[in-house]
Amino acid sequence: MLVSELPFVQPHLYDSQIPPVVYLSGVLMFVAGLAVVRAHNIWARNWTVLVTLTGWFSLTLGLVRMFAASQYRQAAASTSSTVLMCLEGVLLIVAFIITFHGYRREPK
């Protein structure tokens, strides 16, 4: 999902969105974040806290997109592509870390 939203893949993705589409994506993010938080609300000092933080981030961003869809769309459209690239780069690194640790084999 992150790669498909990168500005060099779809440079004008947020320019033409209408508030109902932003609201719908907010509902989906909220439900996904709520599912992650309900199933994995673990605050340990290891990599698993990234899963919990991702769930809370999705839940919060979903709420923002639901309750402030017009303002979110305007803010996303006016943000420079460099800022979006940096934010999505950080999220992509977190996704790689979670995926690596989630699928690696534990030493016995």
N, C-alpha and C positions, 0 to 999 in steps of 0.2 A: 504494500500500500504506500509506503514511504517513497519508494523509487518512482511510482507512477505519478506522484505529486510534485516531483522535483521541477523547478522552474525551467531547466533546459529540456525536459521531456514535454511539459505542457506549460509554455510561458504565460499564457493568459487564462489559466484555470479559474482563478478567483475573480477575474474581471467580469465575466458574464454570468456568474451564479446569481440566482434569485433567492430571497430569504427562505422560501419553503424548502429549497434544496439544502441550504445550510442547516435549517431546523431538522430535517430528516437525518442528515449526517450526524447531527448532535444527538439525536435519539439513539442512533446506532452506536455511537461512541459511549454514551451514557450506559446503555445496556451491557456493552462489552466490558467497560470499566467496572461496573457493579458486579458482574459475574467474576471477574478476576479478584476483586476485593473480597467478595464473599467466600471464594474458594481458597484464596492465598493471601491472607492478611498477616504475614509473618514479618516481624521486625527483628531480624537477626543480623549480626555483623559479618555477613558474607554476601555473595552475589545474589542470593534469593531476594534480598531487599529491593533489587532492581525490578523484580516482577511486581512486588507490592506497590512500589512508586509508580510504575507504568499504569497499573490499575487505577490508582488515585488520580494520576494525571489525566487519563482517559475519561474518568468519571467527571472530573472538574471541567475539562474542556467541553465535554458533552453538555453539561449544564449551561456553560457560557453560550455555546452555539444554540441551545434551545431557547434561552431567555433573552438573548441579545443577538438574534440572527442578523438583523440589518446592520447593526454596529460592527459585528464580527466580519461581515462580508466587506464593509467599507474599509475596515482596518487592514484586512488581508489584501485587498486590492491596492491599497496605498503603500504597503510595505515593500521595500526594495527587494529585488531578487537575491541580492547578496546576503541580506539578513535571513531570508527564507532558506537559502542554501546552507548557511551556518547552523541554523536551528535543526533543519532536517538531517544535516551531517551528524550532529550530536545524537539525535534520535536513532540514526542508522547505526552508529557505534554501539549504543546501548542495546539495540536489537541484535547485533552480532554477538555481543557478550552473552546475552541471555540465551541465544540459540546455541552458542558454543558450549556453555556450561550445562544447558539442558540436555544435550545429546552426547556429551562426552562420557566415556566409560570410567566409572569410579575405580581407583586402584584397590585391589583386595589385599 
